[in-house]
Amino acid sequence: MPSPSPSLQVSRREFEKIYTRLGIKLYPENEVGESFYNEYIPPVVRHLEEIGLVVHDTSGAKLIWPKGTKQEHPLMLVKSDGGYNYDSTDMAAIWYRLLEKQADWLLYVVDARQGSHFELIFAAAVDAGFTKPSTRLDHVGFGTINGTDGKPYKTRSGDIVRLADLLDTAVTNMMNGTFDEEKGAYESWKCVGKATKELEAELSAKGPELVNPQLAEALKSKTTFEEEEWATFKVSGHL
């Protein structure tokens, strides 16, 4: 694999900061971009043709109709003009992950609206013999995050919201906020008796807990994101 470009290296460093705060660990050997799978698409398509899964429609497109799905449309491996698409890439990717990387369990954390797509991809992988009886293939679908206006969440100025900024806001507000007195907690983070810098460092490391209030919503449903409520989340107990 060619060395990553300087811009990609910068992006990865910044992503890692966020992942660390959220308690997520990524391994470089398993981290590849979508274009990584391009070279595998032609041989995977040929293999699927050889085992008889591919059918040609009247326009010349190459399709797969996986068995046992509720979908009324096929996967399109190759378009009528000979080009590839997301179906092509995802079939090459699932082949690589299951047969080359020998994965036992694949989790696709993608918008819930892609459920029908992954139902077809998973079924096609089974039909193609890419899986073992013990293999697990799961789509972890999530709903859209909207503002109080019902539209995709943005700042008041219309800009995209940076997760790092939201985490920083939550930490700052928690530093100045109060605990739940009904649970016998301290009135303020500062009453814990720790130096501000030390306390801030501990709070900054609690990324997964900071986002729990919003994650408590049903995973696949649309979530109305209210920044003020989220950023003033109160935690009871001791650090």
Residue pairs with C-beta under 8 A, 6 or more apart in sequence:
1 32
1 36
4 12
16 26
17 164
18 163
18 164
18 167
19 25
19 26
20 207
21 164
21 167
21 204
21 205
21 207
22 207
22 208
22 211
23 207
23 208
30 101
34 89
37 89
37 92
37 93
37 96
38 84
38 89
38 92
40 92
40 93
40 95
40 96
41 84
41 88
41 89
41 91
41 92
44 91
44 92
44 95
45 54
45 62
45 77
45 78
45 88
45 91
47 95
47 128
48 54
48 64
48 77
48 91
48 128
49 62
51 128
51 129
53 64
53 124
53 127
53 128
54 62
54 63
54 64
54 77
55 62
55 63
55 64
55 65
55 74
56 62
56 63
57 63
57 80
59 80
60 80
61 76
61 78
61 79
61 80
62 76
62 77
62 78
63 74
63 75
63 76
63 77
64 74
64 75
64 77
64 91
64 120
64 124
64 127
65 74
65 75
66 74
66 75
66 120
66 123
66 124
66 126
66 127
67 123
67 127
68 123
69 119
69 120
69 123
70 119
71 116
71 119
71 120
74 120
75 87
75 91
75 120
75 121
75 124
76 85
76 87
76 88
77 84
77 87
77 88
77 91
78 84
78 88
79 85
86 117
87 117
87 120
87 121
90 117
90 121
91 121
91 124
91 125
94 106
94 121
94 122
94 125
94 130
94 137
95 125
95 128
95 130
97 103
97 106
98 106
98 125
98 130
98 131
98 135
99 130
103 135
104 134
104 135
104 136
105 135
105 136
105 137
105 138
106 135
106 136
106 137
106 138
107 138
107 140
108 118
108 138
108 139
108 140
109 140
109 142
110 118
110 139
110 140
110 141
110 142
111 141
111 142
111 144
112 141
112 142
112 143
112 219
112 220
113 141
114 139
114 141
115 139
115 141
118 137
118 139
119 139
122 137
122 139
125 131
125 137
131 137
140 219
141 219
141 220
142 219
142 220
143 217
143 218
143 219
143 220
143 221
143 222
143 223
144 152
144 222
144 223
145 152
145 153
145 214
145 222
145 223
145 225
146 152
146 153
146 222
146 223
146 224
146 225
147 153
147 154
147 224
147 225
148 224
148 226
150 224
153 161
153 225
154 160
154 161
155 161
166 227
166 230
166 231
167 204
167 207
167 210
167 211
169 227
169 231
170 210
170 230
170 231
170 233
171 200
171 203
171 204
171 210
173 231
173 232
173 233
174 189
174 203
174 210
174 233
174 234
174 235
175 189
175 190
175 196
175 199
175 200
175 203
176 188
176 189
176 190
177 188
177 189
177 232
177 234
178 187
178 188
178 234
179 185
179 186
179 187
179 188
179 189
179 234
179 235
179 236
179 237
180 234
180 236
181 187
183 236
183 237
184 236
185 235
185 236
185 237
185 238
186 192
189 199
189 203
190 196
190 199
192 199
192 238
192 239
194 202
194 239
199 239
202 239
203 210
203 239
209 235
210 233
211 230
212 233
213 229
213 230
213 233
214 223
214 225
214 230
217 223
